[in-house]
Amino acid sequence: MRRHHIREAVLGVIQPGDLVVVQFPMWTHLNFQAEFFDTIKGIEGVRMVALIHDIPTWMFTKGEEEYDRANDFWLNQLKKFDLLIVANEKGAHKLQDDGVHVPMIPMQFWDYFYQGPRQEKQFKKQLYYVGGRDIIDTTYRAATPLYIYDRHVEKKVLESGSVTWLGRQPSDEIVSRLDGGFGVVVTENLIEKSNMNFVYYNQFNNPTKLSMYLAAGLPVIVSSKTYHASLVKAHGIGLVVDDLNEIDQIFSSMTAADYQKLVDNVKPWQEAISNGFFIQRALFAMLRALELGFSDDLIKEKGVE
């Protein structure tokens, strides 16, 4: 009964024929989420769009064969929607492989709304990593300083003279302080305590720390497995590095002019991400597709030209 009253209170404003955008997943009880979506779809003429933050099925798996695609709760929930705003093309094609054949529009990046102070970027041979999960071990042995913002780092991680723990800080404060170096988005050199397999999942998502670094105007470091590796390389906004232990050699041939070029390349992305460009673009593309019938923004099925 309580779930019924909550649904009525939240969804009572929806009228027949409305277009409704909801966050997916809702991170609430599974029964409530299913009933919530079914209630929306039960209103006459309503079209329902999912703005996807995460795919729990992939977050809690270690490989391709560890879930039942046909009967998976989350995948079947996504099939209820009229359109999906997904992280990126790689994640979209993964959904299609998993049997979700709903029209999809990519976000490409999450926005990070920020209008506060920023520091001028200086050429510094140093790395930053902003984490949200305890770091319990590392294989990082390079001499380049690595500064970690996180709530907890095990003592053995700090035994490397190159690693400095800065504690947990509000993300806007971090953005305002970063004055040079590179932001590490995804690395297998830091082992985090989690029941989620982010080494696997980071191939398909849009990491929020990527957007945070770019909002700060900082060049980034990503893994070649990630969707964003090709974008980072093509637009010259950072480096693609799979093993951070190679960073000393990479930095040995980098000049201040090389670094400044990366910083200059980041600036238009900084402006876009800080001002909500990517969500606005995705929502306009959604309206073009659903209201006007345009298909040029939709992700094509794999193998279809």
Helices and strands as residue ranges (DSSP letters): H 2-11, E 19-24, H 30-41, E 47-52, H 56-59, H 73-78, E 83-86, H 89-97, E 104-106, E 122-130, E 135-138, E 146-149, G 155-159, E 163-167, H 171-177, E 180-184, E 190-192, H 198-201, H 208-216, E 220-222, H 229-235, E 238-240, G 244-246, H 247-252, H 256-274, H 277-292
